[in-house]
Amino acid sequence: MTLLAIALVCVAAVLHAFWNLVGKRQSPSAAFFLVASVSGAAALLPLLVRDRHVLALVPPAVWVLVVVTGVFEALYYAALAGAYRNGDMSVAYPLARALPVIMITVISAALALGKPFSQAGLAGIVAVAAGCLIVPLRSLSRQHLSRGLAVVCLLAATAAIGTTGYTLIDNEALRQMRALGGTGLGTIEITLIYLALGTLSSILWITPYIAFAAPERARLLSMTRPAALSAVAAGLVITLGYSMVLVAMAYASNVSYIAAFRQTSIPLGAALGIIVEKEKPYPLKLLGVAVILGGLILVAVA
């Protein structure tokens, strides 16, 4: 990975940890993330209107990817909100962040996406995934391991599937978008236009879910002004952070490195849990953070 890609992903990871903390504290729901998505789309809309000539140049294959990435992003938001409602952030967050590293690596290797992995890069990815799975454990006893198979972990795994799907799709769609001729736009502008389209797609998918799910519909209708403002702020942060990740994809030899290095947010998330949420710093949690940091160093030099 280049220094620019590392810097962009690190800043994005910090933003990701903070908006997850906000989401956890504001009665997480799909409704919360709908408001956040609308906020992000509204921020990007002026750019989309200004550069609307690009839309006519987008090939049908990319439009299909835009539709599908919206499905995965909506799945991610709905599952993540459910995981946060049913359990601790220190359990749901590491699992939801760790599993995509494994999934994306396996799929990338199977489909030969990007350049082949270096030994250091592959070792780093494995270390990051292992460390993320260690973080939520209190001990290695059967009792605590069995808790990891509860509803929270199932929802976190579902959120991970969403992350895996939209990450791989966005990487491919942006590769095709950047190859378009006649746009007159640079990497950042193309990235933001695609992000706007993807965000609008997720809104179109998550809205029917909320409309037909009575609990989510009730949460949307009963959302307080402070919660709505928090959702708006979270949406702006989400948009800024993920735009950095998408730009970084243009400067990495394999999208799996991006997926792994985004886990910089795990140590920060653990720190926020300990300091802000008053969660206990169990030894395995600290060990997991150390393993993640070691893996990130290996990915950085890959």
N, C-alpha and C positions, 0 to 999 in steps of 0.2 A: 504493500500500500504506500502511496505517496504521502508526504507530510501534509499536503492540503487535505487529502481524504481523511487522514487521521484527525486533523484539527476539526474538520466539519462534523465528523461522527462523534467526537468527544463532546463538542458543544451541544449537539443534538441529544446525546445521552443524558446530559445534565438537565436539559429542558424536559426530556421524557420522564425522568424520575420525579421532577417537581409537579408535572401535570397529573401524573398518576397519584401522587400524594393528595393533590387537590380533589381529584375524582373520588378517591377513597373516603375522604372526609365529608364529601357533599352527597351522601346517600346515593352511591353509584347506581346508575340505571342506563338503559339504552336511550331513554328520553334525554338524560344529561348529555350523552354523546351526540344525539341528534342536534341539540342546540349548539353544541361545540362545532359540529360539522358545518352547520348553516353559517356560523360566525366565520369559520375559515374560508368557506366558499365566497362569502360576501367580501372578504378582504382581497380575494384574488379576482373577483369579477371585473373590476376596471381594466386589469391587464388583459383578461380574456376578451373583453369588448374591443380594446385597442388593437389587439393582434388577431382579430377574428378571421383575417385572410388565411391564417395558417390552417384553420379548420377544414377548408376545402382541399388542402393538400394531404390531410391525414388519410392513410390507406385504410380500407375496410378491416384488415387484420388488426390494426391498432384499435379501431372502434370496438371490436369484439373484446379485446383485452381490457379496454376501459370498463366495459359492462361487467366482465368477470371479476376484475379487481374490486369493484364496488361490492360484489357479493361477499368476497373474503373480508373486506374491511368492515362491513356491517356485521358479519359473523364475529369478528374479533371484538368489536365494541360490545355487542350483546353478551358474549361469553365472559369477557373481562369484567363487565359490570356485575354479572351474576356471581363470579368468583369473589369479588370484593364484598358483595353483600353477605356472602356465606362464610367468609373466613378472613384471616389476617393478610395484610399486604405482604408481610415477610414470607408467607407461604405461596400465595397466588402469584406475586410478581416474579420471583425467581423462576418458577416453573414455566410461566407464560413466556419468559424471555429465554430460558435455556433450551426448551424443546425445539424452537425454530432453528437454532444453530445446528442441531443434529439433522433435522429434516431437510434443511436447505443444502447442507453438505452432501447428504446421501443423494438427493435429487440432482444436484449439480454434477456430482461424479457420474451418476447413472446416465445422464443426458449429455455429458461432456460439455457443460456450459462454462464458458470462460476458459482461462488457461489452467493446465493441470496444477494440482496443489503441490507446494513444496513440502518437504518433511517438517520444517519448522511451522509452516502455516497449518498443516493438518494436526500436528501435535498441539498447537495453540488452541485450535477449535475444540478438540477433544477435552483439553484442560478447562476451557471456559464452560463447556456443557457440564462437565463433571462438577465443577465448582458451584455452578448455579443450582444443581440438584442437591448439593450438600448444604447450602445455605439455610434452607427451611427446617433442617433436622435438628431436634433437640438432643437426641441420642441415637445410638444404633440398635436400640432395643426393638423387639417385635412390636411392642405397643405403639411406639411412635412411628415406625415405618407403616403400620397398618392405617394410621390416620392419614397418611399421604395418599391413600387410595380413595378418599372420601369425595364428596360432591365438589369441593373446592378444586381438587386436583383434576377432576374430570372437566370442569369448566375452564380451568387454566390450560389444559391440553387442547380443548376446543379453540380457545383464543390463540394458542400457538399454531394451530392449523390455519387460522385466518391470517396470522402474521406471515407464515411460510408462503401461503398462496399469493398474497398481495406483493410480497417482496420479490418473488421470482417473476411474477407477471409485470410488475413495474419496471424491473430491470430490463426485460425483453422489450417492452413497449417503448421505453425511453431510448433503447439502442436503435430502434427503428425510427423514432421521432428525430433523433439527432442526425440520422443519415438523410433526412429529407432535404431536397434542394429547393432553392427559391424562397426560403422563408425570410432570409435576411436577419435572422435572430441568432443569438449566441446560446451557449449551454444553459445559462441561468434562466433566460426567458423561455426557452423550450421546456425546461423542467417545470417552471411555474405554471405554464399553460397546461401541461399534462397533469400536474397536481390538482389544478382547478377542475379538470374533467373527471379525474378519479374521485375527488371529493363530492362532486355533484352526483356521480354514479352511486356512491355509498349512501347519500341522502335518499335517492330514489328507491334503494333497497331497504333501508332501515325504517323508512316512514310507514310502509304497509305493515311491517312487523309490529310497530308500536300501535298502529290503528286497530289491528286485530287482537293484540294481546292486552286484555283488560287491565292487568296490573301495571303494565308500562304506560298505557293510556292514562290511567289514574295518576301515575307519577308525573307525567307531563303536565296534566291539568292542575295538579296541586303544587307544582314547582314554585318555590318562593322567589322573591326578587333577588335576594343575596345568592341563592343557588343558581339562578339564571345568569346573573352577572359572572359568577365563578365559571359557569359553562362557557360563556362567551370568551372570557379570558383564556380558559383552557384551550378553546378552539384556535385562538390566535397563536398560542404557544405550540400546539400540535402542528399547525401549518408551517410555522417557522422551522421547527425542529425537523419535520419530515422532509421539507424542501432541501435542507442541508444534507440529509441522507441521500436523497435522489441525485443531488449534484455530485456527491462523493462517489456514487456508482460509476461516474464517467472517468474516475481517476483510480480505480482499483482493477486489478487483473482478474479477480473472481468475486462474484457477489457474496460468496460464503464468508470472505474476509470482512466485508461490511457487516454482515449479520452477526459475526462473532464480536467484532469490535464495538458494536452498539451496546454490548453487555457491560460497557464501562458504567452504565447506569446502575448495575446491580450493587456494587460496593456503595455507591451513593444512596441507593434505595435502602440498603441495610443500615447505613448511618442515619438516614432520616427516620427510619423505624425506631432505632435505639434512642436517638436524641429527641425527636418530636413526638413520636407515638409511645415512648417509654417502654419499648419492647426490650426484653432481656438479651444481653450479648452472650448467647450460648457459645461454648467453645467450637462446636461444629460450624456455627454460623461464621465465626471469625476465620476458621480454617477454609471454608468455602470461598470467602472473600479473597483470601491470600492466593488460593489456587486460580481464581479468576484473573487476578492481577498478573500472575505469572503467565497464564495463557494469552492475555492481551499483549504482553511484551513479545511473545513469540509471533503473534499475528502481525504486530507492528513491523517486525524485521523481515517478514516473509516476502 
